[in-house]
Amino acid sequence: MERVQFEQEQMLAELKDLGEKGLFSSAEIKQIIQRRTAFETALVRRVPNKNDYLRYAAYEMGLEALRRKRAARLSAFPNPPLPLV
């Protein structure tokens, strides 16, 4: 479990940055932490399963794709349009 704790500490700066940039909400960041913790816990078992690694990799690839799409959308509109009154 120390390894899981270490991995959580390593991801905090990255997730904080994603939240500050507005790419993910605090609820989404909390969900990301929970999912990553579950994956890391599965990987530190006595005999890790190959499918655990594959599911974790697929999750991270999907998360990265979502991050890129949101970053592209935010860079396309750097200043939010003013509301018409």
C-alpha positions in Angstrom: 0.0 0.0 0.0 3.0 2.3 0.4 3.5 2.1 -3.3 -0.1 3.2 -4.0 0.3 6.1 -1.6 3.5 7.1 -3.4 1.8 7.0 -6.8 -1.1 9.1 -5.4 1.4 11.8 -4.2 3.1 11.8 -7.5 -0.1 12.5 -9.4 -1.3 15.4 -7.2 0.6 18.2 -8.9 -0.6 17.0 -12.3 -4.2 16.9 -11.3 -4.0 20.2 -9.5 -2.7 21.8 -12.6 -5.5 20.3 -14.7 -8.0 21.7 -12.3 -6.5 25.2 -12.3 -6.5 25.2 -16.1 -10.1 24.4 -16.1 -9.8 21.1 -18.0 -11.4 19.0 -15.2 -13.8 19.9 -12.4 -13.1 19.0 -8.8 -15.6 16.2 -9.0 -13.9 14.8 -12.1 -10.5 15.0 -10.4 -11.8 13.2 -7.4 -13.1 10.5 -9.7 -9.8 10.2 -11.5 -8.0 9.8 -8.1 -10.5 7.0 -7.1 -10.1 5.2 -10.4 -6.3 5.4 -10.4 -6.1 4.3 -6.8 -8.2 1.2 -7.7 -6.0 0.4 -10.6 -2.8 0.9 -8.6 -4.2 -1.3 -5.8 -4.9 -4.0 -8.3 -1.4 -3.9 -9.6 0.4 -4.3 -6.3 -1.3 -7.7 -5.6 0.9 -10.7 -5.1 0.1 -11.9 -8.7 -1.0 -9.0 -10.8 -3.2 -9.9 -13.7 -2.3 -8.9 -17.3 -5.8 -7.6 -17.8 -5.3 -5.1 -14.9 -2.4 -3.5 -16.8 -4.4 -3.5 -20.0 -7.5 -1.9 -18.4 -5.3 0.7 -16.7 -3.5 1.6 -19.9 -6.9 1.9 -21.8 -8.2 4.1 -19.0 -5.2 6.4 -19.1 -5.3 6.6 -23.0 -9.0 7.6 -22.8 -8.3 10.2 -20.1 -5.4 11.6 -22.2 -7.6 11.9 -25.3 -10.3 13.7 -23.2 -7.7 16.1 -21.8 -6.4 16.9 -25.4 -9.9 17.5 -26.7 -10.7 19.8 -23.8 -7.4 21.7 -24.2 -8.0 22.1 -27.9 -11.5 23.5 -27.2 -10.2 25.9 -24.6 -7.3 27.1 -26.8 -9.8 27.6 -29.7 -11.7 30.0 -27.4 -9.0 31.7 -25.3 -11.4 34.5 -24.1 -15.0 33.4 -23.5 -17.4 35.4 -25.5 -19.3 38.2 -23.7 -23.0 37.5 -23.2 -25.3 39.5 -25.3 -27.5 41.7 -23.2 
